[in-house]
Amino acid sequence: MGEHLGKRLAEPRRVTRLIRLPEVMSRVGLGRSTIYRWMSEGRFPKPVQLGGHAVAWSEDDLDEWIAGKLN
C-alpha cells in the first residue's frame, strides 16, 4: 500500500476548471431548461455543488461530453 500511495503523490495533480451555467450554455449551445432536463435524463454531465445553491461543471466533463457528441 505504501508504494501505491507514494506513486500517487509523485504524479502531477491535474486541476480542472469549474464553469458556471452562463459559460456552459455558451459552450454547448443549449438553454438552461434543456441542460437541466438532459441532466435528469442522464444525457448531460452533472454539476459539482459549490455550496448553497451554487453549482458549476467540470471543464473536463464538458469537453468529454462535447467530444462524444462530435463522434
FIKOLZA-1660 file (N, C-alpha, C; in steps of 0.1 Angstrom, whole numbers, plus 5000, padded with zeros to 4 digits):
% residues 71
   i   px   py   pz ch aa at
   1 5008 4988 5000  A  M  N
   1 5000 5000 5000  A  M CA
   1 5009 5013 5000  A  M  C
   2 5020 5012 5007  A  G  N
   2 5029 5024 5007  A  G CA
   2 5034 5028 4994  A  G  C
   3 5037 5017 4986  A  E  N
   3 5042 5020 4972  A  E CA
   3 5032 5027 4964  A  E  C
   4 5019 5022 4965  A  H  N
   4 5008 5028 4957  A  H CA
   4 5006 5043 4961  A  H  C
   5 5006 5046 4974  A  L  N
   5 5005 5060 4979  A  L CA
   5 5016 5068 4974  A  L  C
   6 5028 5063 4975  A  G  N
   6 5040 5071 4970  A  G CA
   6 5039 5074 4956  A  G  C
   7 5034 5065 4948  A  K  N
   7 5033 5067 4933  A  K CA
   7 5023 5077 4930  A  K  C
   8 5012 5077 4937  A  R  N
   8 5001 5087 4935  A  R CA
   8 5006 5101 4939  A  R  C
   9 5014 5102 4949  A  L  N
   9 5019 5116 4953  A  L CA
   9 5030 5121 4943  A  L  C
  10 5037 5112 4936  A  A  N
  10 5047 5116 4927  A  A CA
  10 5041 5121 4914  A  A  C
  11 5028 5117 4910  A  E  N
  11 5022 5121 4898  A  E CA
  11 5017 5136 4900  A  E  C
  12 5019 5144 4889  A  P  N
  12 5014 5158 4890  A  P CA
  12 4999 5158 4891  A  P  C
  13 4994 5167 4899  A  R  N
  13 4980 5169 4901  A  R CA
  13 4974 5177 4889  A  R  C
  14 4964 5172 4883  A  R  N
  14 4957 5179 4872  A  R CA
  14 4945 5187 4878  A  R  C
  15 4945 5200 4877  A  V  N
  15 4934 5208 4882  A  V CA
  15 4925 5211 4871  A  V  C
  16 4912 5208 4873  A  T  N
  16 4902 5211 4863  A  T CA
  16 4895 5224 4867  A  T  C
  17 4892 5232 4856  A  R  N
  17 4885 5244 4858  A  R CA
  17 4870 5242 4860  A  R  C
  18 4864 5249 4869  A  L  N
  18 4849 5248 4871  A  L CA
  18 4842 5259 4864  A  L  C
  19 4832 5256 4856  A  I  N
  19 4825 5266 4848  A  I CA
  19 4811 5267 4852  A  I  C
  20 4806 5280 4853  A  R  N
  20 4793 5283 4858  A  R CA
  20 4783 5282 4846  A  R  C
  21 4770 5282 4849  A  L  N
  21 4760 5280 4839  A  L CA
  21 4761 5289 4826  A  L  C
  22 4762 5302 4828  A  P  N
  22 4762 5310 4815  A  P CA
  22 4773 5306 4805  A  P  C
  23 4785 5302 4810  A  E  N
  23 4795 5298 4801  A  E CA
  23 4792 5284 4795  A  E  C
  24 4786 5275 4804  A  V  N
  24 4782 5262 4799  A  V CA
  24 4772 5263 4788  A  V  C
  25 4762 5272 4789  A  M  N
  25 4752 5274 4779  A  M CA
  25 4759 5279 4766  A  M  C
  26 4768 5288 4767  A  S  N
  26 4775 5293 4756  A  S CA
  26 4783 5282 4749  A  S  C
  27 4790 5274 4756  A  R  N
  27 4799 5264 4751  A  R CA
  27 4791 5253 4743  A  R  C
  28 4780 5249 4749  A  V  N
  28 4773 5237 4743  A  V CA
  28 4761 5242 4735  A  V  C
  29 4757 5254 4735  A  G  N
  29 4747 5259 4726  A  G CA
  29 4733 5254 4730  A  G  C
  30 4731 5252 4743  A  L  N
  30 4718 5248 4749  A  L CA
  30 4713 5258 4759  A  L  C
  31 4701 5258 4761  A  G  N
  31 4695 5267 4771  A  G CA
  31 4695 5260 4785  A  G  C
  32 4692 5268 4795  A  R  N
  32 4691 5263 4809  A  R CA
  32 4682 5251 4811  A  R  C
  33 4670 5253 4805  A  S  N
  33 4659 5242 4807  A  S CA
  33 4664 5229 4801  A  S  C
  34 4670 5230 4789  A  T  N
  34 4674 5218 4782  A  T CA
  34 4685 5211 4790  A  T  C
  35 4695 5219 4795  A  I  N
  35 4706 5214 4802  A  I CA
  35 4701 5206 4814  A  I  C
  36 4692 5212 4822  A  Y  N
  36 4687 5206 4834  A  Y CA
  36 4678 5194 4831  A  Y  C
  37 4670 5195 4820  A  R  N
  37 4662 5183 4816  A  R CA
  37 4671 5171 4812  A  R  C
  38 4681 5174 4804  A  W  N
  38 4690 5164 4800  A  W CA
  38 4698 5158 4811  A  W  C
  39 4701 5166 4821  A  M  N
  39 4708 5161 4833  A  M CA
  39 4699 5151 4840  A  M  C
  40 4686 5154 4842  A  S  N
  40 4677 5145 4848  A  S CA
  40 4675 5132 4841  A  S  C
  41 4677 5133 4827  A  E  N
  41 4676 5121 4819  A  E CA
  41 4689 5113 4817  A  E  C
  42 4700 5119 4823  A  G  N
  42 4713 5112 4823  A  G CA
  42 4720 5115 4809  A  G  C
  43 4716 5125 4802  A  R  N
  43 4722 5128 4789  A  R CA
  43 4732 5140 4790  A  R  C
  44 4734 5146 4801  A  F  N
  44 4743 5157 4803  A  F CA
  44 4751 5155 4816  A  F  C
  45 4763 5160 4816  A  P  N
  45 4771 5158 4829  A  P CA
  45 4764 5166 4841  A  P  C
  46 4766 5160 4852  A  K  N
  46 4761 5166 4865  A  K CA
  46 4770 5177 4870  A  K  C
  47 4765 5187 4876  A  P  N
  47 4774 5197 4881  A  P CA
  47 4780 5193 4895  A  P  C
  48 4790 5201 4899  A  V  N
  48 4796 5200 4912  A  V CA
  48 4789 5210 4921  A  V  C
  49 4785 5206 4933  A  Q  N
  49 4779 5215 4943  A  Q CA
  49 4790 5224 4949  A  Q  C
  50 4789 5237 4948  A  L  N
  50 4799 5246 4954  A  L CA
  50 4795 5251 4968  A  L  C
  51 4782 5250 4971  A  G  N
  51 4778 5255 4984  A  G CA
  51 4765 5262 4982  A  G  C
  52 4756 5261 4991  A  G  N
  52 4743 5267 4990  A  G CA
  52 4736 5262 4977  A  G  C
  53 4732 5271 4969  A  H  N
  53 4726 5268 4956  A  H CA
  53 4735 5269 4944  A  H  C
  54 4748 5272 4947  A  A  N
  54 4757 5275 4936  A  A CA
  54 4763 5261 4931  A  A  C
  55 4763 5260 4918  A  V  N
  55 4769 5248 4911  A  V CA
  55 4778 5252 4900  A  V  C
  56 4786 5243 4895  A  A  N
  56 4795 5246 4884  A  A CA
  56 4798 5232 4878  A  A  C
  57 4802 5232 4865  A  W  N
  57 4805 5220 4858  A  W CA
  57 4820 5219 4856  A  W  C
  58 4825 5207 4857  A  S  N
  58 4839 5204 4854  A  S CA
  58 4842 5207 4839  A  S  C
  59 4852 5215 4836  A  E  N
  59 4856 5217 4822  A  E CA
  59 4859 5204 4815  A  E  C
  60 4866 5195 4822  A  D  N
  60 4870 5182 4816  A  D CA
  60 4857 5174 4813  A  D  C
  61 4847 5174 4822  A  D  N
  61 4835 5166 4819  A  D CA
  61 4828 5172 4807  A  D  C
  62 4827 5186 4806  A  L  N
  62 4821 5192 4794  A  L CA
  62 4828 5189 4781  A  L  C
  63 4842 5190 4782  A  D  N
  63 4850 5187 4770  A  D CA
  63 4847 5173 4765  A  D  C
  64 4847 5163 4774  A  E  N
  64 4844 5149 4771  A  E CA
  64 4830 5148 4765  A  E  C
  65 4820 5154 4770  A  W  N
  65 4807 5153 4765  A  W CA
  65 4806 5159 4751  A  W  C
  66 4812 5171 4749  A  I  N
  66 4812 5177 4736  A  I CA
  66 4819 5168 4726  A  I  C
  67 4830 5162 4729  A  A  N
  67 4838 5153 4720  A  A CA
  67 4829 5141 4717  A  A  C
  68 4822 5136 4727  A  G  N
  68 4813 5124 4724  A  G CA
  68 4802 5128 4714  A  G  C
  69 4797 5140 4715  A  K  N
  69 4786 5144 4706  A  K CA
  69 4792 5146 4692  A  K  C
  70 4805 5150 4690  A  L  N
  70 4810 5152 4677  A  L CA
  70 4813 5138 4670  A  L  C
  71 4814 5128 4678  A  N  N
  71 4817 5114 4671  A  N CA
  71 4805 5108 4667  A  N  C
% end
